[in-house]
């Protein structure tokens, strides 16, 4: 698996974790970048340092579910 695809997939897992912990959070974009990945979140209260451990633990739980990742490339017409 390409590193870029892995990073992009990780950003989706992080978004799922954040939505699971704080369902009211709105999602922005979550691309992979040269040194990893990030995600823009719109959340009423800012994240606290202790929230990072909660997010990481939730991500680990999601990964353990071993859900399938399916990537589809579509042309504009089909999308």
Buried (B, 14 or more C-beta within 10 A) or exposed (E): EEEEEEBBBBBBBBBBBBBBBBEEBEBEEBEBEEEEBBBEBEEEEEBEEEBEEBBEEBBEEBEEEEEEEEEEEEEEEEE
